[in-house]
Amino acid sequence: MHRYSTTTAAAATTSVNGFYTLLKQGLDDLFRSFHAHNFMSIHFLQHVLSSLQSFHSQLILVVQKLHLPVGEKWLDEYMDESARLWEVCHVIKSGITNMENYYSTAITIATTLENHHFLNHQISRQFYPDITKFVMMSCHGKLVLRMINGCQRERVGLEEENRGLIRTRIQPLMINFDKNVLMESKFNGFNGFRGVLFALRNMNSLLLLILLNGLVYCSPVTSFSSSSCHGNNTSELGETVFGSGFMVSASRLQEKLMENEDGQNGVLLYEFWNARSAIEELKTELERIRGTGMELDTSERVEKLKSCFIGLQCGVENMIVQLDDFFDEIVEARKQLLDLCTHG
């Protein structure tokens, strides 16, 4: 997975101002990526996570050039933020791991139908040893309907579990994107490090909210409208904050996401909703012919169902790999900065 763009990477420097420029370019890239489709695809969310990784790794490079005093509070402040990153990303990983039973069940349904253009009692024996339970079926699709209902219960269960993750593990962290930031002298502390860390923390909050809403659960706790502060005109932001326009870019992205959210709850991932629609369409078709004695040619709908859920599976697996890479990067960064303090 490439970091958000080669142009952005080339522009990155180890200076404080270079870091703010990096944030702006990365956020502008994300805005263009989202604006092109106006929905949270797995590709967009991987881009978000890549940006999170890049911002964090660039901070470490900046710190190494600032010659910060050994044993001062700046290290504690970084450790607090990296611990928050670690915790939230583990919640994200837990949330998407909860999807595994859902897409596995749906792929089983698709494979069953792919091998048999219509269901019969032979398949009933294969999946249910107690054949007497199904001998009186008037519609061969009844077994598939049972399987679909089980798959839909998996979806409801994972959404309920993910909502619990937000309530119990995310809500106490108070992840808020603050768009009303004024220039304060305290941001110049530690040769500008405090301003850099504040900027990173605020951008992390925005990007983590995107990932939580897309992959775990969108609720009032994480919604873009309720988790941000209001008041300043975004056109006035950025020029007064650290001499950079990155807050304008961040606010523009946040407002675009807020428009798209439109009061929705649940997992906002496009592939998740697409897969959900595919299985609901199949269920509707099976219920339509139920009791008619008709045999259903499922080839077209099965192809769509399988494509949607395999796409969801691949996206989830890739995201888990990317998150694991990020965990390794956080561990290594914490070690580097501890070593920097130890050796002066």
matplotlib code that plots the C-alpha trace (Angstrom):
import matplotlib.pyplot as plt

x = [0.0, 1.6, 1.5, -1.1, 0.9, 4.4, 4.0, 3.2, 6.1, 8.5, 7.3, 7.8, 10.7, 11.9, 11.2, 8.1, 6.7, 7.4, 5.3, 2.3, 2.7, 2.7, -0.6, -2.2, -1.2, -2.3, -5.7, -6.2, -5.5, -8.0, -10.6, -10.1, -10.3, -13.5, -15.1, -14.5, -17.0, -18.8, -18.9, -16.6, -15.0, -12.4, -9.9, -10.6, -10.4, -7.0, -5.9, -7.0, -5.0, -2.0, -2.2, -2.4, 0.7, 2.5, 1.7, 2.9, 6.2, 6.9, 6.4, 9.2, 11.5, 10.7, 11.4, 14.8, 15.8, 14.5, 17.2, 14.6, 15.8, 16.2, 13.7, 11.3, 7.5, 7.5, 8.2, 5.2, 3.0, 4.0, 3.6, 0.1, -0.9, 0.7, -1.1, -4.4, -3.6, -2.8, -6.0, -8.3, -6.7, -7.2, -10.9, -10.9, -9.3, -11.7, -14.6, -13.6, -12.6, -16.2, -17.2, -15.5, -18.5, -20.8, -18.9, -17.9, -21.6, -22.6, -19.9, -21.0, -24.5, -23.2, -21.0, -24.0, -26.2, -23.3, -23.0, -26.8, -28.9, -31.8, -32.0, -33.4, -33.8, -30.3, -28.8, -31.0, -29.5, -26.0, -26.5, -29.1, -28.8, -32.3, -34.0, -37.4, -37.5, -37.4, -39.3, -42.5, -40.9, -42.9, -40.2, -36.6, -35.4, -36.6, -33.2, -31.4, -33.8, -32.9, -29.3, -29.9, -31.8, -28.8, -26.4, -28.6, -28.6, -24.8, -24.9, -27.2, -25.0, -21.8, -23.3, -24.6, -21.1, -19.4, -21.8, -20.8, -17.1, -17.9, -19.8, -17.3, -13.9, -14.2, -16.6, -14.3, -11.4, -13.4, -12.1, -13.0, -11.8, -11.3, -11.9, -11.8, -8.1, -6.4, -2.7, -1.4, 2.1, 2.1, 2.3, 5.8, 7.0, 9.9, 11.2, 7.7, 7.2, 4.1, 2.4, 3.4, 2.0, -1.2, -1.6, -1.0, -3.4, -6.1, -5.6, -5.4, -8.8, -10.4, -8.8, -9.7, -13.3, -13.4, -12.1, -14.4, -17.5, -16.6, -15.4, -16.8, -20.0, -21.3, -23.3, -23.7, -20.5, -18.4, -20.6, -18.8, -21.4, -21.4, -17.7, -16.4, -16.5, -18.3, -18.0, -15.1, -15.5, -13.2, -12.0, -10.5, -8.7, -5.3, -3.8, -3.5, -2.7, 1.0, 1.2, -0.3, -3.5, -3.8, -6.8, -8.7, -8.1, -9.1, -12.3, -13.2, -12.8, -14.8, -17.6, -17.7, -17.9, -20.6, -22.7, -22.4, -23.1, -26.6, -27.8, -26.8, -26.1, -24.2, -21.2, -20.8, -18.4, -19.7, -18.7, -20.5, -23.8, -23.3, -23.0, -26.0, -28.1, -27.0, -28.2, -31.4, -32.2, -31.6, -33.9, -36.6, -36.4, -36.6, -39.6, -41.3, -41.3, -41.8, -44.7, -45.1, -43.2, -41.0, -37.3, -35.1, -32.1, -29.8, -26.7, -26.8, -27.7, -25.2, -22.4, -23.3, -23.6, -20.2, -18.5, -19.8, -18.8, -15.4, -14.7, -15.7, -13.5, -10.4, -10.9, -11.2, -8.1, -6.0, -7.0, -6.1, -2.6, -2.2, -3.3, -0.8, 1.9, 0.9, 1.1, 4.7, 5.5, 4.1, 6.2, 9.3, 8.7, 8.2, 11.5, 13.3, 12.2, 13.0, 16.5, 16.9, 16.2, 18.4, 21.4, 20.7]
y = [0.0, 3.3, 6.3, 8.7, 10.1, 10.2, 14.0, 14.4, 12.2, 14.1, 17.4, 16.1, 17.6, 17.3, 20.9, 22.0, 24.0, 21.1, 18.9, 21.3, 21.3, 17.5, 17.5, 19.9, 18.0, 14.7, 16.0, 17.6, 14.2, 12.6, 15.2, 14.6, 10.8, 11.0, 13.7, 11.5, 8.9, 10.4, 7.1, 5.3, 2.6, 0.2, 1.9, 5.3, 3.9, 2.3, 5.7, 7.2, 4.6, 5.2, 8.9, 8.2, 6.1, 8.7, 11.6, 9.5, 8.4, 12.0, 13.3, 10.9, 12.3, 15.9, 15.0, 13.6, 16.9, 19.2, 18.3, 18.1, 18.1, 14.7, 13.8, 16.6, 16.4, 16.3, 12.5, 11.9, 13.9, 11.8, 8.5, 9.5, 10.2, 7.0, 5.0, 6.5, 5.6, 2.1, 1.7, 3.1, 1.1, -2.1, -1.2, -0.8, -4.1, -5.8, -4.2, -5.5, -8.9, -9.2, -9.2, -12.5, -14.8, -12.6, -12.7, -16.4, -17.4, -15.4, -16.9, -20.4, -19.5, -18.3, -21.5, -23.7, -21.9, -21.8, -25.6, -26.1, -23.9, -24.7, -26.3, -29.8, -32.4, -33.8, -30.5, -30.5, -33.8, -32.4, -29.4, -30.9, -34.6, -34.5, -34.8, -35.4, -31.7, -30.8, -33.6, -31.5, -28.5, -27.2, -24.9, -25.9, -22.4, -22.8, -24.1, -21.1, -18.8, -20.3, -19.8, -16.2, -15.5, -16.9, -14.6, -11.6, -12.4, -12.5, -9.0, -7.7, -9.3, -7.8, -4.4, -4.7, -5.8, -3.0, -0.5, -1.8, -1.3, 2.4, 2.8, 1.1, 1.7, 4.7, 7.0, 7.3, 8.5, 11.6, 11.6, 15.1, 16.9, 20.6, 22.9, 26.1, 26.5, 29.8, 30.5, 30.2, 30.7, 27.3, 25.7, 27.0, 25.0, 22.6, 24.2, 23.9, 20.3, 21.1, 22.6, 19.7, 17.2, 19.2, 19.3, 15.5, 14.7, 16.8, 15.2, 11.8, 12.4, 13.3, 10.3, 7.9, 9.0, 8.3, 4.8, 4.1, 5.3, 3.4, 0.1, -0.2, 1.8, 5.3, 6.6, 10.0, 9.2, 9.2, 11.2, 14.0, 16.5, 15.8, 15.1, 18.5, 22.0, 24.7, 28.4, 29.6, 30.1, 27.6, 30.2, 32.1, 29.0, 27.9, 31.3, 32.0, 28.4, 27.7, 29.7, 26.8, 26.1, 22.5, 23.3, 24.6, 21.3, 19.3, 21.3, 21.0, 17.2, 17.0, 19.0, 16.8, 13.7, 15.3, 15.9, 12.3, 10.9, 12.5, 11.0, 7.4, 4.8, 1.6, 0.5, 3.0, 1.0, 0.9, -2.7, -3.7, -2.0, -3.4, -6.9, -6.4, -5.3, -8.3, -10.8, -9.0, -9.0, -12.8, -13.3, -11.2, -13.3, -16.6, -15.4, -14.3, -17.8, -19.6, -22.0, -21.7, -24.9, -22.9, -23.7, -20.6, -20.0, -18.2, -17.8, -14.0, -13.2, -15.7, -14.2, -10.7, -12.1, -13.9, -10.9, -8.5, -10.7, -11.8, -8.1, -7.4, -10.3, -9.1, -5.5, -6.6, -8.9, -6.2, -3.6, -6.0, -6.5, -2.7, -2.2, -4.8, -3.0, 0.2, -1.4, -2.5, 1.1, 2.5, 0.1, 1.0, 4.7, 4.6, 2.6, 5.2, 8.1, 6.4, 5.6, 9.2, 10.3, 7.6, 8.4, 12.2]
z = [0.0, -1.1, 1.2, 0.0, -3.0, -4.4, -4.8, -1.1, -0.1, -2.2, -0.6, 2.9, 4.9, 8.4, 9.3, 11.3, 8.4, 6.1, 8.4, 8.2, 4.4, 4.4, 6.4, 4.0, 0.9, 2.4, 3.4, 0.0, -1.6, 0.7, -0.2, -3.9, -3.4, -1.5, -3.7, -6.8, -5.5, -2.5, -0.6, 1.8, -0.3, 1.1, -1.3, 0.3, 3.8, 3.0, 1.7, 5.1, 7.0, 4.8, 5.5, 9.2, 8.9, 6.9, 9.2, 12.2, 10.6, 9.4, 13.0, 14.1, 11.5, 12.6, 16.3, 15.4, 13.9, 16.6, 19.2, 22.0, 25.7, 27.3, 30.0, 29.2, 29.0, 25.2, 25.3, 27.6, 25.3, 22.3, 24.3, 25.3, 21.7, 20.3, 23.0, 21.9, 18.3, 19.3, 21.3, 18.6, 15.8, 17.9, 18.2, 14.4, 13.9, 16.3, 14.4, 11.0, 12.4, 13.5, 9.8, 9.1, 10.1, 8.0, 4.8, 5.3, 5.7, 2.6, 0.5, 1.6, 0.4, -3.0, -3.4, -2.6, -5.2, -7.7, -7.6, -8.0, -10.1, -7.8, -4.4, -3.9, -1.1, -1.9, -0.8, 2.2, 3.3, 2.7, 5.1, 7.5, 8.5, 9.9, 6.5, 8.0, 8.9, 5.2, 3.4, 3.4, 1.7, -1.2, -2.3, -2.9, -1.9, 1.6, 2.8, 1.2, 2.9, 6.2, 5.4, 4.3, 7.5, 9.5, 7.5, 8.2, 11.9, 11.7, 10.3, 13.0, 15.6, 14.3, 14.1, 17.7, 18.9, 17.0, 18.5, 21.9, 21.0, 20.3, 23.5, 25.8, 24.3, 22.0, 23.9, 27.0, 24.7, 23.6, 20.0, 18.8, 15.7, 16.8, 13.8, 16.0, 16.6, 17.3, 17.3, 20.8, 22.1, 23.8, 20.3, 20.0, 23.0, 22.5, 19.3, 17.7, 18.7, 20.7, 17.7, 15.5, 18.0, 18.5, 14.7, 14.5, 17.3, 15.7, 12.2, 13.8, 15.4, 12.1, 10.3, 13.1, 13.0, 9.3, 9.9, 12.9, 11.0, 7.9, 9.4, 12.9, 13.6, 12.9, 15.9, 17.6, 19.5, 16.2, 13.8, 12.0, 13.0, 16.7, 17.2, 15.8, 17.2, 15.2, 15.1, 12.9, 9.2, 7.6, 5.1, 8.1, 9.5, 8.6, 7.9, 11.6, 12.7, 12.5, 9.3, 7.4, 5.6, 6.7, 9.0, 6.0, 4.2, 7.3, 7.8, 4.1, 4.3, 7.5, 6.1, 2.9, 5.0, 7.2, 4.1, 3.0, 6.5, 6.4, 9.7, 8.9, 11.6, 11.3, 9.3, 6.4, 4.3, 0.7, 0.1, 3.3, 2.1, -1.4, 0.0, 2.2, -0.7, -2.8, -0.2, 0.4, -3.4, -3.5, -0.5, -2.1, -5.3, -3.3, -1.3, -4.5, -5.9, -2.6, -2.7, -6.5, -7.4, -9.7, -9.9, -9.7, -12.0, -9.6, -11.8, -12.2, -8.6, -7.3, -9.3, -7.9, -4.3, -4.5, -6.1, -3.4, -0.5, -1.8, -2.4, 1.2, 2.4, 0.4, 1.6, 5.3, 5.1, 3.4, 6.0, 8.8, 7.3, 7.0, 10.6, 11.8, 9.9, 11.6, 15.1, 14.3, 13.2, 16.4, 18.5, 16.5, 16.8, 20.5, 20.8, 18.6, 20.7, 24.0, 22.7, 21.6, 25.2, 26.7, 24.5, 24.5]

ax = plt.figure().add_subplot(projection="3d")
ax.plot(x, y, z, "-o")
ax.set_aspect("equal")
plt.show()
